[in-house]
Amino acid sequence: MSVLVGCLFAASSRDRGDGTILGDMSRRERMKKTIRIDEDFLREARSARGAETDTEAVRLGLEALVRHAAYERLRGLRGSESQARDVRRRRESAARRSAV
């Protein structure tokens, strides 16, 4: 069984149009969307994330999706700069700390 959920989706006024949202929460506008979600799936998502409302569960899911997409874009850049040099680490390694 599926349930229709009215939810608020935070859309940025600086949305690039490719799903990447720029800006902070203070600049976002809210719009109401009606979506069809499986009731059991929504209940499972709410309990997995500790969301108190359906809207919060959807918002947390969308935020996780955006973070994951950003991570994948960043991961795709790995090794793409042939002129990059190693960066000196600021912290000591764990082996050096334990030897002291």
N, C-alpha and C positions, 0 to 999 in steps of 0.2 A: 504494500500500500504506500502511496506517496502522499505527501502533504504540500500544500501551497504555502510558502513562507513569504511574508512581506518583510523585506529587510532594507536597511539603510546601507548604501554603498558609498564610501567616501571617495569622491572623484576629485582629483586635483585640477585646479584651474590652469596648471602648467603641465597637463598630461601631454606626453610626446606623441600619443596616438599609437604607440607600439606596445602598450601595456606597461611601460615604464612610468612610474609616477614620480614626479619631481616635487620638491617643496616640503613644507612641514604641515602638520595637522591643522595649524591655525589658518592655513590658506585653502583648505579643502571644503568643498561644498558637499552637501548630502543630497542624495536623490533616492526615491523609493523605487524598488524593483520587486517584481513578483517572480519567484523562481519555483520550480518544481523539484523537490528533493525527497528521496526515499526517507520515510519516517524513522526507520531503524538506523539508517546510516547517519542521519542527523543526530539522533540520540547518542550513538556511539561517538561521534565527533565531539559532542558537548561534554561527555564524560572524559574523553581522552585529553581534552584541553582544559577542563575545569571551567568551561563557559557556563554562565548562569542563564543566558538567553539564547534563542536561536540566532538572533542578529549578531551577538558576540561570537558565536561559533563560526558563522559565515565570515565575519570580519577577520577572525584569527586565521581561518583557513586561507583567505585571500592574501593576508600578510605573509603567511608561510610560503605561499606560491610565488609571490613577488621576490621574497628573499632567496628562494631556491633558484629562480631564474637569474637573479643577479650573481649568485654564487657560480652558476654554470657559465655565465658570460666571462666572469673573472677567471675561472678555471680554464676556459678555452684560450686565454691569453698566455697561459703558462708556457714559457720557452719561446715565445714569439719575438722577443727582442734579442737579436743576435749580438748586439753591442753591449748588453747589460753586464755589469760587474757584480761580483758577490758583495753583499753589504755586511760590514763588520757588525757582529752581534753586540748588543749592549750588556746583556746579562752573561754571567759566567755559566758554563755548562754545569750540570748537576754533578758530574764526576769531579770537576775541579773544586766545587764547594765542599763535597764530602771529604776530599783529601786534606783540606785545611783544618 
